[in-house]
Amino acid sequence: MTARIIDGKAAAAAVLAEVKARVDAFRATKGRPPGLAVVLVGEDPASQVYVRNKGREAEAAGFRSEQHTLPVTTSQADLLALVARVNADPGIDGILVQLPLPKDIDAETVLTAIDPAKDVDGFHPVNVGLLGSGATDRALVPCTPAGSMILIESVLGPSLAGKHAVVVGRSNIVGKPIAQLLLQRDATVTIAHSRTADLAALCRQADVLVAAVGRPEMVRGDWVKPGAVVIDVGINRIPAPEKGEGKTRLVGDVAYAEAAAVASAITPVPGGVGPMTIALLMANTVTAAHLREGLARPRFGA
Ligand SMILES: NC(=O)c1ccc[n+]([C@@H]2O[C@H](COP(=O)([O-])OP(=O)(O)OC[C@H]3O[C@@H](n4cnc5c(N)ncnc54)[C@H](OP(=O)(O)O)[C@@H]3O)[C@@H](O)[C@H]2O)c1
């Protein structure tokens, strides 16, 4: 069997087209665009790239987009004061504080200070609770999990009844929320982690296998059940001496070629889940704008 390659770039472009149409309609109704504020503290190079891309995408979508860049020496009190200011700005619908934060700042305190109605990352305890209790009509759902679900739905449709989903990884930003979303689609869900016994045998039971581990190519081809749908969330940079000295390349948490020979569908890295994350950030901002203005919640990727 050769797996269908799930094209995350195409799926993300489709979501962004829906975002753009929603922004135009929102602006026509409310006389203003949705607003997104992105906050970056410090000079972490990867974070700078992420924040720049988010700003570029927000402008392409027609948002009011603002970026706040603070020095690494910023105090927690000053960061909280900025969060309070954007919370109070009626033209801002989404607030994203880029992680990781400098070590002297408590990320949980900062994320909890964001107005839950503007929490487009979906990390605030209110949104975590809404997702956990199944209130997906009100929750802002983390972007990578929400994007992964659209990719799964593109292959299997909206119902996962009767399917066994195994999620490898239990982080708050990826593994746990993906598991919640799979459960809501009626999958039978197992969450695996570093203390799970015989992980390979467990993965081989999965009709839907989600890898969110952060270990390059850990999931081998013989861990994959024939015909399974494999979603590789991992993004790992590894040395690529074949491309020249000091060169690197990106790989996922799944040994792609091996798994693609067994699965029915698989996401590549890059070009799978990655592009969906930023598209869903834009979608979440539009959703937050609609909910804040008392408009019906838009659905994306349906
Ligand atoms: N595509 C995207 O846009 C996107 C977004 C976010 C993250 N990512 C990528 O997704 C991956 C996971 O991110 P994360 O933030 O969830 O990472 P994380 O917070 O480090 O969590 C990793 C999880 O994997 C588990 N794990 C580690 N080693 C394992 C092993 N040998 N066997 C089984 N489980 C193991 C850990 O288990 P314990 O809990 O027991 O330690 C933990 O639950 C990373 O590669 C990250 O770069 C991609």
PDBQT file of the ligand as one rigid body, heavy atoms in Angstrom, charges set to zero:
ROOT
HETATM    1  N1  LIG A 401       3.165  21.311  13.733  1.00  0.00    +0.000 N 
HETATM    2  C1  LIG A 401       3.151  22.317  14.600  1.00  0.00    +0.000 C 
HETATM    3  O1  LIG A 401       2.742  23.417  14.297  1.00  0.00    +0.000 OA
HETATM    4  C2  LIG A 401       3.595  22.043  15.998  1.00  0.00    +0.000 A 
HETATM    5  C3  LIG A 401       3.072  22.758  17.074  1.00  0.00    +0.000 A 
HETATM    6  C4  LIG A 401       3.476  22.412  18.368  1.00  0.00    +0.000 A 
HETATM    7  C5  LIG A 401       4.413  21.394  18.530  1.00  0.00    +0.000 A 
HETATM    8  N2  LIG A 401       4.934  20.766  17.444  1.00  0.00    +0.000 N 
HETATM    9  C6  LIG A 401       5.913  19.675  17.560  1.00  0.00    +0.000 C 
HETATM   10  O2  LIG A 401       5.241  18.567  18.130  1.00  0.00    +0.000 OA
HETATM   11  C7  LIG A 401       6.142  17.822  18.951  1.00  0.00    +0.000 C 
HETATM   12  C8  LIG A 401       5.548  17.707  20.335  1.00  0.00    +0.000 C 
HETATM   13  O3  LIG A 401       5.414  19.005  20.888  1.00  0.00    +0.000 OA
HETATM   14  P1  LIG A 401       4.948  19.231  22.397  1.00  0.00    +0.000 P 
HETATM   15  O4  LIG A 401       4.981  20.659  22.656  1.00  0.00    +0.000 OA
HETATM   16  O5  LIG A 401       3.708  18.447  22.622  1.00  0.00    +0.000 OA
HETATM   17  O6  LIG A 401       6.186  18.511  23.160  1.00  0.00    +0.000 OA
HETATM   18  P2  LIG A 401       6.399  18.225  24.712  1.00  0.00    +0.000 P 
HETATM   19  O7  LIG A 401       5.691  19.214  25.542  1.00  0.00    +0.000 OA
HETATM   20  O8  LIG A 401       7.868  18.041  24.862  1.00  0.00    +0.000 OA
HETATM   21  O9  LIG A 401       5.679  16.819  24.946  1.00  0.00    +0.000 OA
HETATM   22  C9  LIG A 401       6.203  15.644  24.377  1.00  0.00    +0.000 C 
HETATM   23  C10 LIG A 401       5.385  14.458  24.804  1.00  0.00    +0.000 C 
HETATM   24  O10 LIG A 401       5.978  13.294  24.215  1.00  0.00    +0.000 OA
HETATM   25  C11 LIG A 401       6.160  12.321  25.223  1.00  0.00    +0.000 C 
HETATM   26  N3  LIG A 401       7.359  11.537  24.955  1.00  0.00    +0.000 N 
HETATM   27  C12 LIG A 401       8.645  11.967  24.977  1.00  0.00    +0.000 A 
HETATM   28  N4  LIG A 401       9.474  10.939  24.706  1.00  0.00    +0.000 NA
HETATM   29  C13 LIG A 401       8.708   9.857  24.517  1.00  0.00    +0.000 A 
HETATM   30  C14 LIG A 401       8.974   8.504  24.242  1.00  0.00    +0.000 A 
HETATM   31  N5  LIG A 401      10.227   8.043  24.079  1.00  0.00    +0.000 N 
HETATM   32  N6  LIG A 401       7.935   7.645  24.138  1.00  0.00    +0.000 NA
HETATM   33  C15 LIG A 401       6.670   8.082  24.299  1.00  0.00    +0.000 A 
HETATM   34  N7  LIG A 401       6.353   9.359  24.574  1.00  0.00    +0.000 NA
HETATM   35  C16 LIG A 401       7.351  10.238  24.682  1.00  0.00    +0.000 A 
HETATM   36  C17 LIG A 401       6.298  13.068  26.514  1.00  0.00    +0.000 C 
HETATM   37  O11 LIG A 401       5.918  12.198  27.556  1.00  0.00    +0.000 OA
HETATM   38  P3  LIG A 401       5.952  12.626  29.135  1.00  0.00    +0.000 P 
HETATM   39  O12 LIG A 401       4.739  13.509  29.312  1.00  0.00    +0.000 OA
HETATM   40  O13 LIG A 401       5.829  11.334  29.825  1.00  0.00    +0.000 OA
HETATM   41  O14 LIG A 401       7.250  13.341  29.324  1.00  0.00    +0.000 OA
HETATM   42  C18 LIG A 401       5.355  14.255  26.313  1.00  0.00    +0.000 C 
HETATM   43  O15 LIG A 401       4.032  13.926  26.729  1.00  0.00    +0.000 OA
HETATM   44  C19 LIG A 401       7.466  18.573  18.862  1.00  0.00    +0.000 C 
HETATM   45  O16 LIG A 401       8.240  18.001  17.810  1.00  0.00    +0.000 OA
HETATM   46  C20 LIG A 401       7.067  19.985  18.464  1.00  0.00    +0.000 C 
HETATM   47  O17 LIG A 401       8.081  20.655  17.752  1.00  0.00    +0.000 OA
HETATM   48  C21 LIG A 401       4.523  21.057  16.183  1.00  0.00    +0.000 A 
ENDROOT
TORSDOF 0
